[in-house]
Amino acid sequence: MRPKAVTITTWVMGALNILGYALLLDIRTKPGAQILLTAAVFTLMITAGYVVLWFYWQGRNWARILVFLCCFLAFYNLRSFTSANAIVKVMVIGEAAVAAFLVFWLNTPEARMFFKHGPGRS
């Protein structure tokens, strides 16, 4: 059985993931910005994030490890808070809050057991 924390954090991370496009609002104002190339790279990264979230929700341990490592990236991103636009501020604070929960929860026996066995696996 999938823990409720997996479902909730998957939905929250999915909602925050799409807010990554808000970073383009800051980039487009810089001289010489290659907005189409940057938007394409962002799209690939955001899509990769959703792929990882799908496997996280499915209970794959490698996805748990990637999500855990990304928690530290979320903490690092807090340093850009003061210079970010309003949408990015929401994203950065939201990601850091989820990361704080996940750093603890992903290491609990319940989480480890779920990601060891996953739903429908023996």
C-alpha positions in Angstrom: 0.0 0.0 0.0 1.3 3.4 -1.0 1.9 5.8 2.0 -0.2 8.9 1.9 3.0 11.0 2.2 4.1 9.7 -1.2 0.9 10.7 -2.9 0.8 14.1 -1.3 4.5 15.0 -1.9 4.2 13.8 -5.5 1.3 16.2 -6.1 3.0 19.1 -4.4 6.3 18.5 -6.2 4.5 18.2 -9.5 2.8 21.5 -8.9 6.0 23.2 -7.9 7.9 21.7 -10.8 5.9 23.6 -13.4 6.6 26.8 -11.7 10.2 26.4 -13.0 9.0 28.2 -16.1 8.7 31.4 -14.0 12.5 31.6 -14.1 12.2 32.5 -17.8 10.5 35.8 -16.7 13.8 36.9 -15.3 16.0 35.5 -18.1 14.1 37.2 -20.9 15.0 40.6 -19.6 18.8 40.0 -19.8 20.6 41.2 -23.0 21.6 38.5 -25.4 19.3 35.9 -23.7 18.5 33.0 -26.0 15.0 32.6 -24.8 14.0 29.7 -27.1 17.0 27.6 -26.3 16.6 28.3 -22.6 12.9 27.4 -22.8 13.7 24.2 -24.6 16.3 23.3 -21.9 13.8 24.1 -19.1 11.1 22.0 -20.9 13.5 19.0 -20.9 14.4 19.5 -17.3 10.8 19.9 -16.2 9.8 16.8 -18.2 12.6 14.8 -16.6 11.4 15.9 -13.2 7.9 14.5 -14.0 9.4 11.2 -15.1 11.3 11.0 -11.8 8.1 11.9 -9.9 6.2 9.1 -11.8 8.7 6.5 -10.7 8.8 8.0 -7.2 5.1 7.6 -7.0 5.5 4.0 -8.2 7.9 3.2 -5.4 11.2 3.0 -7.2 14.1 3.3 -4.8 16.3 5.1 -7.4 13.7 7.8 -7.7 13.6 8.1 -3.9 17.3 8.7 -3.9 17.1 11.3 -6.7 14.3 13.1 -4.9 16.3 13.0 -1.7 19.4 14.5 -3.4 17.2 17.2 -5.0 16.2 18.2 -1.5 19.7 19.6 -1.0 19.3 21.5 -4.3 16.1 23.0 -2.9 17.9 24.2 0.2 20.7 25.7 -1.9 18.2 27.5 -4.1 17.0 29.5 -1.0 20.0 31.8 -1.6 18.3 33.3 -4.7 15.2 34.1 -2.8 15.8 37.9 -2.4 16.5 38.4 -6.1 13.6 36.2 -7.4 10.3 37.3 -8.9 7.1 36.5 -6.8 6.3 33.2 -8.6 9.9 31.9 -8.1 9.8 32.9 -4.5 6.7 30.8 -4.0 8.5 27.9 -5.8 11.7 28.2 -3.8 9.9 28.4 -0.4 7.6 25.6 -1.4 10.4 23.3 -2.5 12.4 24.0 0.6 9.4 23.2 2.8 8.8 19.9 1.0 12.5 19.1 1.1 12.6 19.7 4.9 9.8 17.1 5.3 11.3 14.7 2.8 14.8 14.7 4.2 13.3 13.3 7.4 10.5 11.2 6.0 12.4 9.4 3.2 14.6 7.9 5.8 11.8 6.5 8.0 11.2 2.7 8.2 7.8 3.2 6.5 9.3 5.0 3.5 12.3 2.6 3.2 9.9 -0.4 3.2 7.7 1.1 0.6 10.6 2.0 -1.7 12.2 -1.4 -1.1 9.1 -3.3 -2.2 6.8 -0.8 -3.9 3.2 -1.3 -4.6 2.5 -4.6 -6.4 6.1 -5.9 -6.0 7.2 -8.6 -3.7 
